[in-house]
Amino acid sequence: MNIRIDKIDLVKTIGILAVVLGHIGNPYSKYIYSWHMPLFFFIAGYLLKNNYQNCFSVIANYAKKYFRIFVLANIAGILLASLRNYFLAREMLTWQEMLVDTFLYANSAPIAHYGFVLWFLPALFWAKSFFVWGSNSRNSWVAYILLLVIASLYKFEFHNYLGIRAGLDASLYVFLGYLYKQVENNIVLVRGLSIVALLAILNLPIPDTNIQMGLYDNKIISIVYALLNIVIIFNLVEIIDRLLRGRFPILSYLGKHSLQIMILHVYTNNIAHIIVEKVLKQNYWQVKLLISVLLSGLLLEGYYFIKGRIRYKAGII
């Protein structure tokens, strides 16, 4: 069993539950928004190394991986949103509006279609690509650090063309995730950071943070606040991992499938909202969260079952 990967799966589980909960609407949404997406960028950095032999090949693989999912899921989201608007007699957005927002601005405008949550994929591509490029040589590393300083201090006002603006903002979290991995075995340092982080969180106001739209009360404060929460989460997961020792595989399951749940939750959240508010005539966000996560799990298992049957009949397995 790979202990490190299990731990990261638990961190991802916390992150994806926070994403689902944040989009449901609850009293803690502002707090959740302050760290939930920085957490995923931090995880990406945690899993990186710094000795890439062919950086352009690595970046090309990133592009193939992230943009393929981005394009396919967004096309599905646009089609489903159009069908929803048509059958419910809602105002229809033009195809030009949806396509421009999706593929030029990487879902950074408030356009109401089901692909909007995938803005983070282009951002993740750019953030990881900047790191790989920076680690290629000493000169590139210096330029990369300068880029991080600028991204930390400057609030970019330009449109999120191809996800570059969000990618710049995500770059610092990727780099910090990489740094955290280098020092995590220093128990005294890590535990000390977590204690300081907890004391700070209890006394600091929650900043407005929206990487997708590039909106911040104060960018430096948002970065520090997100980092404090992430340090606490990583230390909390260390404790949970030791206590559970793999006894609740559902927790790792959610983490392993966090990307799929990220794609599905905009649909399952809507269904959960209808069930709770229209059918049960209640407004319990806890029940909406449970229903949405269960529906995502059922859809995933249904997909894997059908995929397995098709492969079996085709003689692949």
C-alpha positions in Angstrom: 0.0 0.0 0.0 1.4 3.4 -0.9 0.9 5.4 2.3 1.7 8.8 0.6 -0.9 8.3 -2.1 -3.5 7.2 0.4 -2.9 10.4 2.4 -3.3 12.5 -0.7 -6.5 10.7 -1.6 -7.8 11.7 1.9 -6.8 15.3 1.3 -8.6 15.2 -2.1 -11.7 13.8 -0.4 -11.8 16.9 1.9 -11.3 19.1 -1.1 -14.0 17.6 -3.3 -16.5 17.5 -0.4 -15.7 21.2 0.1 -16.3 21.9 -3.6 -19.6 20.1 -3.7 -20.7 21.8 -0.4 -19.6 25.2 -1.6 -21.7 25.0 -4.7 -24.8 23.8 -2.8 -25.1 27.0 -0.8 -24.5 26.9 3.0 -23.5 29.2 5.9 -19.8 28.3 5.3 -19.5 29.0 1.6 -17.3 32.1 2.0 -14.9 30.1 4.2 -14.8 27.2 1.8 -14.2 29.4 -1.2 -11.1 30.8 0.6 -9.2 27.6 0.3 -10.9 24.8 -1.6 -9.4 25.4 -5.1 -6.0 26.5 -3.8 -5.9 23.1 -2.0 -6.2 21.2 -5.3 -3.4 23.4 -6.9 -1.3 22.8 -3.8 -1.8 19.0 -4.1 -0.7 19.2 -7.8 2.5 20.8 -6.7 3.0 18.3 -3.9 3.1 15.5 -6.5 5.6 17.2 -8.8 9.3 16.6 -9.0 12.0 19.0 -10.2 14.2 16.9 -12.5 12.2 16.7 -15.8 14.5 15.7 -18.6 12.4 16.9 -21.5 10.1 19.8 -20.3 8.4 20.3 -23.6 7.4 16.7 -23.8 6.0 16.9 -20.3 4.1 20.1 -21.1 2.7 18.5 -24.3 1.4 15.5 -22.2 -0.2 18.0 -19.7 -1.9 19.7 -22.6 -3.3 16.4 -24.0 -4.5 15.3 -20.6 -6.1 18.5 -19.3 -7.5 20.1 -22.5 -9.0 16.8 -23.7 -11.1 16.5 -20.6 -11.8 20.3 -20.6 -13.1 20.2 -24.2 -15.2 17.1 -24.0 -16.8 17.9 -20.6 -17.6 21.4 -21.7 -19.2 20.4 -24.9 -21.4 18.0 -22.9 -22.2 20.7 -20.4 -23.2 23.2 -23.1 -25.4 20.7 -24.8 -27.1 19.7 -21.6 -27.6 23.3 -20.5 -29.1 24.1 -23.9 -31.5 21.2 -23.6 -32.5 22.2 -20.1 -33.2 25.8 -21.1 -35.2 24.6 -24.2 -37.4 22.2 -22.3 -37.9 24.5 -19.3 -38.6 27.5 -21.6 -35.7 29.5 -20.1 -33.7 32.2 -21.9 -31.3 30.6 -24.3 -27.7 31.8 -24.5 -26.3 32.1 -27.9 -23.8 29.5 -29.1 -21.3 32.3 -29.6 -21.5 33.4 -26.0 -21.1 29.9 -24.6 -18.2 29.0 -27.0 -16.3 32.2 -26.4 -16.6 32.0 -22.7 -15.7 28.3 -22.6 -12.8 28.1 -25.0 -11.4 31.6 -25.1 -12.0 32.8 -21.5 -11.8 29.3 -20.0 -15.1 29.6 -18.2 -14.2 32.8 -16.4 -17.4 34.7 -17.2 -20.7 34.2 -15.4 -22.2 32.2 -18.2 -24.8 29.6 -17.0 -23.9 26.3 -18.5 -22.8 23.1 -16.8 -19.1 23.2 -17.9 -18.3 26.3 -15.8 -16.6 24.4 -13.0 -13.9 23.2 -15.3 -12.0 26.5 -15.4 -9.4 24.9 -13.1 -8.1 22.5 -15.8 -6.5 25.1 -18.1 -5.3 26.9 -14.9 -3.7 23.6 -13.7 -2.1 23.1 -17.1 -0.5 26.5 -17.0 0.6 26.3 -13.4 2.2 22.9 -13.7 3.8 23.9 -17.1 5.3 27.0 -15.6 6.8 24.8 -12.8 8.2 22.3 -15.3 9.7 25.0 -17.4 11.2 26.7 -14.4 12.8 23.5 -13.2 14.5 23.0 -16.6 17.6 25.2 -15.9 19.0 27.6 -13.4 18.1 30.6 -15.5 14.6 29.3 -16.0 14.3 28.8 -12.3 15.2 32.4 -11.6 12.6 33.6 -14.2 10.0 31.3 -12.6 10.6 32.6 -9.1 10.2 36.2 -10.5 7.0 35.1 -12.2 5.7 33.8 -8.8 6.6 37.1 -7.1 4.7 39.0 -9.7 1.7 36.7 -9.5 1.6 37.0 -5.7 1.8 40.8 -5.6 -0.1 41.9 -8.7 -3.8 41.5 -9.2 -4.2 40.7 -12.9 -7.0 42.7 -14.6 -7.0 41.1 -18.0 -9.4 38.5 -19.3 -8.7 34.9 -18.5 -7.5 34.1 -22.1 -7.1 30.3 -22.4 -6.9 30.1 -18.6 -3.6 32.0 -18.4 -4.7 34.5 -15.7 -6.0 31.8 -13.4 -2.9 29.7 -14.2 -0.7 32.5 -13.0 -2.7 32.8 -9.8 -2.6 29.0 -9.3 1.2 28.9 -9.9 2.1 30.0 -6.4 0.0 27.3 -4.8 1.6 24.7 -7.0 5.1 25.9 -6.0 4.1 26.0 -2.3 2.8 22.4 -2.6 6.2 21.3 -4.0 8.0 23.1 -1.2 5.8 21.6 1.5 6.7 18.1 0.2 10.4 18.9 0.7 9.9 19.8 4.4 7.1 17.6 5.5 9.4 15.0 7.1 10.5 17.8 9.5 7.8 16.9 12.1 8.7 19.8 14.5 8.5 22.4 11.7 5.3 21.0 10.2 3.5 20.6 13.6 4.7 24.1 14.6 3.3 25.5 11.3 0.0 23.8 11.9 -0.3 25.3 15.4 0.5 28.8 14.2 -1.9 28.3 11.3 -4.8 27.3 13.6 -4.2 30.2 15.9 -4.1 32.6 13.0 -7.3 31.2 11.4 -9.2 31.6 14.6 -8.3 35.3 14.7 -8.3 36.4 11.1 -11.4 37.5 9.1 -12.3 35.4 6.0 -11.1 37.1 2.8 -13.1 37.1 -0.4 -11.2 34.8 -2.8 -12.2 33.8 -6.4 -9.4 32.6 -8.6 -11.8 31.8 -11.4 -12.8 35.4 -11.7 -9.6 36.9 -10.4 -11.4 38.7 -7.6 -9.7 39.3 -4.2 -10.2 41.7 -1.3 -6.4 41.6 -0.9 -4.4 39.0 -2.9 -1.6 38.5 -0.4 -4.1 38.0 2.5 -6.0 35.5 0.4 -2.9 33.5 -0.4 -1.8 33.5 3.2 -5.2 32.5 4.5 -5.6 29.7 2.0 -2.1 28.4 2.9 -2.9 28.4 6.6 -6.0 26.3 6.0 -4.1 23.9 3.7 -1.4 23.3 6.3 -4.0 22.5 8.9 -5.8 20.1 6.5 -2.6 18.2 5.7 -1.8 17.8 9.3 -5.4 16.8 10.1 -5.2 14.1 7.4 -2.0 12.7 9.0 -4.0 12.2 12.2 -7.0 10.7 10.4 -4.9 8.4 8.3 -3.2 6.9 11.4 -6.6 6.5 13.2 -8.5 4.9 10.3 -5.6 2.8 8.8 -7.7 2.3 5.6 -10.8 1.0 7.4 -13.1 3.4 5.5 -12.2 2.9 1.8 -15.1 5.2 0.8 -12.9 8.2 1.9 -10.1 7.2 -0.5 -12.7 6.4 -3.2 -13.9 10.0 -3.2 -10.4 11.3 -3.4 -9.4 9.0 -6.2 -12.4 10.1 -8.2 -12.3 13.8 -7.3 -12.0 14.9 -10.9 -15.0 12.9 -12.0 -17.0 14.1 -9.1 -15.9 17.7 -9.9 -17.4 17.2 -13.4 -20.6 15.5 -12.2 -21.5 17.6 -9.1 -23.1 20.4 -11.0 -25.6 17.9 -12.2 -26.0 16.0 -9.0 -26.2 19.2 -7.0 -29.2 20.3 -9.1 -30.9 17.0 -8.6 -30.2 17.1 -4.8 -31.7 20.7 -4.7 -34.9 19.5 -6.4 -35.3 16.5 -4.2 -34.7 18.4 -0.9 -36.5 21.7 -1.7 -39.2 20.7 -4.2 -40.0 17.2 -3.0 -39.1 17.2 0.7 -40.0 20.9 1.1 -36.9 21.4 3.2 -33.6 23.3 2.9 -31.1 21.1 4.6 -27.7 21.6 3.0 -26.4 18.6 4.8 -29.0 16.4 3.0 -28.2 18.0 -0.3 -24.5 17.2 0.2 -25.2 13.6 1.0 -27.6 13.1 -1.9 -25.2 14.8 -4.4 -22.2 12.7 -3.3 -24.3 9.5 -3.4 -25.6 10.3 -6.9 -22.1 10.9 -8.1 -20.9 7.6 -6.7 -23.9 5.8 -8.3 -23.2 7.4 -11.7 -19.5 6.5 -11.5 -20.2 2.9 -10.6 -22.8 2.7 -13.3 -20.3 4.0 -15.8 -17.7 1.5 -14.7 -20.2 -1.4 -14.8 -21.3 -0.6 -18.4 -17.7 0.0 -19.5 -16.7 -3.4 -18.0 -19.6 -5.2 -19.7 -18.7 -3.6 -23.1 -15.0 -4.7 -22.6 -16.1 -8.2 -21.6 -18.3 -8.6 -24.6 -15.6 -7.3 -26.9 -13.2 -9.9 -25.5 -10.9 -7.2 -24.2 -10.9 -8.8 -20.7 
